[in-house]
Amino acid sequence: MFEIEEIRSVLNEIVNARIDFEADRPPRIQLSVAGVDTVRRWERPVATTVIHVDDPNRTLNRQNPELAAVIDRIDDAVHSGQGPLTGIDALAWYSSFHNLRSEWGIYIPLLSLVYITKRWLKHLGLPIERNLQLAFSLLHEHELFHFATDYMVAQWEIVLDSPCWAVLLEQKRATGTYIEEEEKLANAYMLRRLAARLSESQYGAVEAATMRQPPGYSAGPNCVAEEAFRVGLGELAKLYLGPQALRLPLNMSTGVVALESFYPLWPALDATRCPVHLIDDVRGLALPPINVTIIDRILHIEETERFKKALRGLPHDIQKRWQKKKEQLATGVPRHPEFERLKALRAILTRSESALSIGRICSPTLITRAGLRLG
């Protein structure tokens, strides 16, 4: 992928490709640029998220009438099907880099994480902090698809030397609606990304919540399969490119051009290209501080003597893999760390209380009796 600022610079040369507009956001969200604690920004985030809540069981599970009323209002917005921001986009949103304004990226309010925990995930029996992390992941993945679509359109605008994104934005705002095809694929992308990381019950809870959303959003599960997903990508591209294709003229129906290949989704979307803004909107609701940390690298790993002794007893290839993994973590944490359980680990841990402590980062213990994990 190209740097977004480079793309913006090229788009500036195309008349009306970038425009000045007030980004849509849920009516309940009032942003204050002067409030340092209101919006927190990660410029180049990765999706390795650690969430900590002080005394979560006492404060998040107790009766809170004011919070319950707010959750009900959010629920109405999620399921209303009205306006450009409904479904998951009533919980978080993406602001396009086509905007002439400097602020762009993914916006995630803390209260949306609480809503998902209480309404979508409450029967899973997971710790609250794990539910909040899952809530963050599903919102982040959905909005990342909108970023990928934004990128796809920009590539075509540069090829065609014509604006496409702003034309469709004008149509959406004129009708006060959203693009059902895009929201279907955004939910499908979210489900595809989560499938390998969730248990069957966790995935089922997220899928069920998706199917209860308004038209378009609710069709996401129908496009999770590879072929259906790729076909959908092509149809969405035609929606964005159609007006300019007719003007040029450009035949988008021949199948000669693989339209899905213009999305930066293969082999994997580089999420670090899209900034994330965290909005602290839980004040005044008698909730504990919810601390969100996005880890981008681990510069120092301190190994206990017992751990090092146990590690020396493992096969040489495993020792080399651990050394390589430490070197990788020093430069960047993968979006979803690929730590795997080592067959010999259980026997070792019965003889040793091995642990890792991480310098510069306040995070959960990285090694458990079940295996190695992050976050």
N, C-alpha and C positions, 0 to 999 in steps of 0.2 A: 504493500500500500504506500501511496505517496503521503507526505506530510499534509495535513489539512490546510495549513497556512499557504502552502504552495498552490493547492487547488483553488483556494479563495483568490489568490493573486491572479491566476489565469481566468477565473470566472469574472473578475472585475473588468476584463477586456470584452466581455460579452454583454451587450446592452440588455438590461433588465434581468440578468441571470441572478444577481444579488440585489435584494431590496430591503428597505427599512420597514420593519413591522414589529408590533407588540406580540410576543409569543403567547400562544394560548396556554393557560394553566387553570387548574381547578379553581372555582370561585372562592373556595375556603382558604386558599393560599394567598397571603399578602406578603410579598417579599420586601425587605428593607435592606438596601445595599449598605446603609450606614451601620446596621446591626451586625457586628463581627460574628456574634454567636448564632445569628439567624441562618446564615448560609455558609457552609464549609465546602471548599472546592478541592478536589484532587485532579491535578492537571493531567497526569498520565497514570491512571489507576490500573490495577489488575484485580480480577475478581477473587482475590484471596482475602476474605473479610472476617474480622474477628469482632464480635459484639459482646459487650459486657454490661450487665444490669446489676446495680446494687440491690441486694435482697429481692430478687425478682418474684419469688413465690408470694411473699406477703403483700407486695405493692401492686402487682399486675393481676393477681387472681382475686383480690378482695372486691367487695361491692363498691362501685364507683359510679353513682347515677349520672354525674356530668359526663364522664367518659363514655358511658353507655349511650347517652343521647347523641354524642358526636359520632360514635361508631355507626349508629342507625342512620345518620345523615349521610355519612360516607357510603354506606351500603346502598342507599337510595340512588346516589350518583353513579355508583358502579353498575347498577342494573337498570338505570333509566332508559338507556339507549338514546338520550337526547343530547344534542350539541356535539361539538367536535371531540370533547374529552369525556368519554364514558368507558365502561369496561375497565380494563387495567389502567388505561390512560387517565382515569379519574383518580388514580393512586400515585402515579408517577408520569413524567412526560419527557419528551425529547424536543429540544429547540434546535432548529436547523442551522448549519454553518453557512447556509445561503443568506442568512440575516446579515445586514450591514453592521449590526451592533456586535460588540466584541464578545458578549456573553452567549455561549451556546453550549450544548451538551445535554446530559441526562440529569434530571432533577428528581430526587427521591426524598419525600417527607418522612420523618420518623413516625408520625402518627399512622401512616399507611402501613408500616411494618407491624405496628400494634394491631391495626385492623385485621390484617391477614392472619396474624397469630390467633386472634380471638374468633374470627369467623370462618377461616378456611382450614386451619391446622389444629384446632383445639382438641380434636379427638385422637390425635396421633400419639399422645403420651410422651412426647419429646420434651426435654428441658426447654424452658422459655427462650433462653439465649440461642439454642439450636433452631427453634422456630423462627426467631427474628432473622437469623442468618439465611435461612431458607427463603423467607419473605424478601429479603434484600436481593438474593440471587435471582428469583423469578421476575422481579420488577426490572432488575438490571438487564437480564437476557432479553426480555420483551422490548425494552427501549433500545437495546443495541441493534435489533433488527431495523428499527426506524433509521438509525445511523447508517447501517449498511445500505438501505434503500436510498438515503440521501447521497451516499457516495456513488452508488450506481448511476443515479440520475446525473450527477455532476460529470461523470466520465462521458456520458452520451452528449451532454451539453457542449463539452469541449470538442468532441468529434464533429458534432453538427454545427457548432458555432451559433447555437440558438438556445434561448431560455426554455426550459421545460418545467422545472420545479415550481417557479413562481406562477405559471399559468394554472397549474392544478390547485395551488393554494388559493388563488382567486376564486376558482370554481367552488372549492370547499367552503370558503367564507361567505360566498354569495348564497349558498344553500343551507349553511349552518349544519353541515353533516360531516361525517368522516368517511374514509375510503374502506369499505368493508373488506375488500381483497387484501389490503395491506394489514389490517388488524387480524384477519384470519391467519396470515402467514407469520405475523409477529408472535402470536400465541403458539403456532406450530413450531416456530424456531425455538421458543422458550421450552416447550415440551421436549423437543429433540435434544436440546442442550442438557436438560435435567434428567433425562431418562437413564443415563449411565451412572448418575450420582445418587439416585434416590432408591429407597426400598419400594417394593410394590405398593404398600399402603400409602407411603408418602406421595408417590407419583399419582396414585389414584385420587388422593385428596386434591392435588393441584389440577388434575384433569377435570374432576367434577366441578371445581370452582370455575374453570374455564367454560364449561358447557352451560353454566347458569348465566353467563354474560350475554349482552345484547347480540343481535345478528352481526355476522362477521367474526367477532371475537369467539363466539360459541362454536364456530365451525373449525377452529384450530385443530382439534384432534383428527379431523378428516384429512389433513394435509401433512401429518407427521411422517408418513411413509416417503421414501426418497423420491419416487417417480412423481407422486402427487405434489410434493413440495417443489420440485423443479418446474413442473408445469405451471404451478401457481406463480412462481417467480417470473416466468415468461409473460404471463397475463398481466401481472402488476407492472412490468416494464412497459408493456403496450399502453397501459392507462396513462403513464407519465409521458411517454414519447409520442403518443398518437397524434395530438394536434400538430406537432412539428413534422411528423412523418407525412401527414397529408399535405402539408404546405410544400415540402421539398421537391417532389414526392419520394417517399421511402416505403417500400413494401415490407411490413413487419411480419407478414404471415407466411413467408416462404419456408421458414424453418432452416434456412441456410445459416443464419446467425444464431448462435446459442445465447439467447438473451440472458439466461441465468448466469452465464460466465462473467457478466459485468458486475455482479454482486461480489464483494470481497469476502466470501464465506468459505472458500476452499483454498488451502486445506483447513484453515480456521480463521475466524475474524480476529484481527488484532485489536482487542478491547482497549489497549493503552492509547489508541488514537483519539478516543472520545472522553472528554473530561466528565467527572461526576460531581454534582452539587448535592450535598446533604442538607436538608432543611429541618431545623429544630423547631417543630411546631407543637410540642407536647407540654409547653409551659402552661401553668394554671390548671392542669388536669390532675394534680396530685399523683403524678407518676415519678418514678425514680429517674435519675440521669441514665440515658441510654448512650453508651459510648461506642462508636463505630470506628474501627481502625482498618484501613486497607493497607496490607503489607506488600511492599514492592520488592524488598530484598532482605536477607538476613546476613548481616556482615560478620557476626561472631556467634559461634556455637561452642559452648563450653561442655565438654564431656567429662563425666565423673570418672574416677579411677576404676570403679567397678564396671562402668560401661566399656571403657577402653580394654579392660582385661577380657570382658565377654566378647568384644568385637575381635580381638586377636585369636579367639578360639573358633571363629567362623572361617569358612573356605576363603581363599585368597580373592576369588572373583567377587565375592560379596563385599569384602573390605574395599576393593577398588571401586565398586559401585557406590558405596557410601561416601568415599572420598570425592568421587566425581559429582555426586549429588550436593555435597557441601560447596564445591566450587560453583555449581550452577546457582545455588541459593544466594551466594554472595553477589551475583550480578542481577538476579531477578527471580522472583517466585513465579512458577507457571500458574496460569489462571486457576487450575484445579490440580494441586500438587499430586504427582503420580507416585506417591509413596505406596508400596505394596507390602503385604505381610510376608515376612521371611519365614520359611518353613522351620528353620531352627530357632526362631525367636522365642517361642513359647517355652521351650525347655530351658533356654538361657535365663529367661525372666523369672522362672521359678527358683533359680539359684541366686538371682541378683536383683537389686532394686535400682536398676539402671534408669537414669533420667537425663534429660537435656535441659539446659537453661539457656535462654536466648538473650543476648545482650542488646540493649537499646529498644527492646520491644516488650510491652506488657501483654502477654498472650497466654492461652492455656498451655499446659505441659505438652510437649511435642511427642512424647513417647508414652504409650500406655501398655498395660499388660496384654492387650489384644494385638498390638502392633504399632507401627509408626504412623503418625498422622499429623496434619497441620490444621490449626483453626478449630 
